[in-house]
Amino acid sequence: MNEINTFIFDVDGVLTDSSVFITTEGEMLRTMNIRDGYAMKAAIESGYNVCVISGGSNEGVRVRLRNLGIKDIHLGTPDKVKTFNEYTDLHTIKPENVLYMGDDIPDYHVMKLVGLPTCPQDASPEIKNISRYISHVKGGKGAVRDVIEQVMKVQGKWMEYFNGKHD
């Protein structure tokens, strides 16, 4: 975990609990965990790269992520491996320095490329089988906070971030 400098997350099943609320107008609404958002913001402000790659496309999700300070948001992505390669090349990031959290088959191939593949507790069996860390928390319920906090603690940056400057 000492080498991790980049966090990449899927949305549905990772930042959300995979539930979709559908309005009578057909709009699909999702919920996100505030603590996940707080941890992503802490990671960004501590100098980590944070990126989101998702097959889903929802402008509400984009707005939420931008409000957290995430600049690298790739929604409606049909080929996560291609997007991952473009992102890491553009930012000169070594794949072995990436923690990727995914939960289902669309994440499988990109997770095989990273240094630390992780997943929420309720991920699919195929994803659990390739993950080096399985969170004790379900997707959308703090799994993102779990992995960010653990990496930052190992690197001595978690409490450093909170020492008086980010209450």
C-alpha positions as CSV (number, residue, x, y, z in Angstrom):
1,M,0.0,0.0,0.0
2,N,3.0,2.3,0.4
3,E,3.2,2.7,-3.4
4,I,-0.4,3.7,-4.0
5,N,-0.7,7.3,-5.4
6,T,-3.9,6.9,-7.4
7,F,-7.4,5.8,-6.6
8,I,-9.8,4.8,-9.3
9,F,-13.5,3.9,-8.6
10,D,-16.5,2.6,-10.4
11,V,-19.8,4.2,-9.6
12,D,-22.7,1.8,-9.4
13,G,-22.0,-0.9,-6.7
14,V,-19.0,1.0,-5.4
15,L,-19.9,4.6,-4.8
16,T,-23.6,3.6,-4.7
17,D,-25.4,0.5,-3.4
18,S,-26.5,-0.5,-6.9
19,S,-30.0,0.7,-6.3
20,V,-31.7,2.9,-8.8
21,F,-34.8,4.9,-7.9
22,I,-36.8,5.6,-11.0
23,T,-39.1,8.6,-11.1
24,T,-42.4,8.7,-13.1
25,E,-40.5,10.8,-15.6
26,G,-37.9,8.0,-16.1
27,E,-35.1,9.8,-14.3
28,M,-32.8,7.4,-12.4
29,L,-31.7,8.6,-9.0
30,R,-28.8,7.1,-6.9
31,T,-27.6,7.7,-3.4
32,M,-23.9,8.1,-2.4
33,N,-22.3,7.9,1.0
34,I,-21.2,11.2,2.6
35,R,-18.2,9.5,4.2
36,D,-17.0,8.1,0.9
37,G,-17.1,11.7,-0.5
38,Y,-15.3,13.1,2.5
39,A,-12.5,10.5,2.1
40,M,-12.2,11.2,-1.7
41,K,-11.9,14.9,-0.9
42,A,-9.2,14.2,1.8
43,A,-7.3,12.1,-0.7
44,I,-7.3,14.8,-3.4
45,E,-6.3,17.5,-0.9
46,S,-3.5,15.2,0.3
47,G,-2.0,14.9,-3.2
48,Y,-3.5,11.6,-4.5
49,N,-4.9,11.2,-7.9
50,V,-8.6,10.3,-7.8
51,C,-10.5,9.2,-10.9
52,V,-13.9,7.7,-11.6
53,I,-14.5,5.3,-14.6
54,S,-18.1,4.1,-15.0
55,G,-20.2,2.6,-17.8
56,G,-23.2,4.5,-16.4
57,S,-23.9,8.0,-17.4
58,N,-25.7,10.3,-15.0
59,E,-25.2,14.1,-14.8
60,G,-26.2,14.2,-11.2
61,V,-23.3,11.8,-10.4
62,R,-20.9,14.1,-12.4
63,V,-22.0,17.1,-10.5
64,R,-21.5,15.4,-7.1
65,L,-18.1,14.2,-8.1
66,R,-17.0,17.6,-9.4
67,N,-18.2,19.2,-6.1
68,L,-15.8,16.9,-4.3
69,G,-12.9,18.2,-6.4
70,I,-12.6,15.2,-8.7
71,K,-11.5,16.3,-12.2
72,D,-11.0,13.0,-13.9
73,I,-14.6,11.7,-14.3
74,H,-15.2,9.3,-17.1
75,L,-18.9,8.4,-17.4
76,G,-20.6,6.4,-20.1
77,T,-17.4,4.5,-20.7
78,P,-17.8,1.4,-22.9
79,D,-14.2,0.3,-22.6
80,K,-12.7,0.8,-19.1
81,V,-9.3,-0.7,-20.1
82,K,-8.9,1.9,-22.9
83,T,-10.0,4.7,-20.6
84,F,-7.6,3.5,-17.8
85,N,-4.7,3.3,-20.2
86,E,-5.4,6.8,-21.6
87,Y,-5.7,8.2,-18.1
88,T,-2.5,6.6,-16.7
89,D,-0.5,7.6,-19.9
90,L,-1.8,11.2,-19.7
91,H,-0.8,11.6,-16.1
92,T,2.3,9.3,-16.2
93,I,0.9,7.0,-13.6
94,K,2.3,3.5,-13.2
95,P,-0.4,0.8,-13.1
96,E,1.3,-0.8,-10.0
97,N,0.7,2.5,-8.1
98,V,-3.1,2.3,-8.7
99,L,-5.8,1.1,-6.3
100,Y,-9.0,0.3,-8.3
101,M,-12.3,-0.6,-6.7
102,G,-14.8,-2.3,-8.8
103,D,-17.8,-4.6,-8.0
104,D,-18.8,-6.5,-11.2
105,I,-17.8,-8.0,-14.5
106,P,-17.3,-4.7,-16.4
107,D,-14.4,-4.0,-13.9
108,Y,-12.7,-7.3,-14.3
109,H,-10.2,-6.6,-17.1
110,V,-9.1,-3.2,-15.8
111,M,-8.7,-4.6,-12.3
112,K,-6.2,-7.2,-13.6
113,L,-4.0,-4.3,-14.7
114,V,-3.6,-2.5,-11.4
115,G,-1.3,-2.9,-8.4
116,L,-4.1,-3.1,-5.8
117,P,-7.5,-4.4,-7.1
118,T,-10.1,-4.0,-4.4
119,C,-13.9,-4.5,-4.1
120,P,-16.8,-3.9,-1.7
121,Q,-18.0,-6.8,0.5
122,D,-21.0,-7.4,-1.8
123,A,-19.1,-7.6,-5.1
124,S,-19.6,-10.4,-7.6
125,P,-17.7,-13.7,-6.9
126,E,-15.5,-13.1,-10.0
127,I,-14.4,-9.7,-8.7
128,K,-13.8,-11.0,-5.2
129,N,-11.6,-13.8,-6.7
130,I,-9.2,-11.2,-8.3
131,S,-9.2,-8.6,-5.5
132,R,-6.2,-8.3,-3.2
133,Y,-8.5,-6.6,-0.6
134,I,-12.2,-7.1,0.0
135,S,-13.7,-4.4,2.1
136,H,-15.8,-5.4,5.1
137,V,-18.2,-2.7,3.9
138,K,-20.8,-3.0,1.1
139,G,-20.8,-0.7,-1.9
140,G,-22.4,2.7,-1.3
141,K,-22.1,2.2,2.4
142,G,-18.5,3.3,3.0
143,A,-16.3,0.9,1.1
144,V,-14.5,3.8,-0.7
145,R,-13.9,5.4,2.7
146,D,-12.5,2.1,4.0
147,V,-9.8,1.7,1.2
148,I,-8.8,5.4,1.1
149,E,-8.5,5.6,4.9
150,Q,-6.4,2.4,5.1
151,V,-4.0,3.6,2.4
152,M,-3.6,7.0,3.9
153,K,-3.1,5.5,7.4
154,V,-0.4,3.1,6.1
155,Q,1.3,6.1,4.4
156,G,0.9,8.3,7.6
157,K,-1.3,10.8,5.8
158,W,-4.8,10.2,7.4
159,M,-4.5,12.0,10.7
160,E,-1.9,14.4,9.2
161,Y,-4.8,15.6,6.9
162,F,-7.0,16.2,9.9
163,N,-4.5,17.8,12.2
164,G,-6.4,21.1,12.6
165,K,-6.7,22.2,9.0
166,H,-9.8,20.2,7.9
167,D,-12.4,20.0,10.7
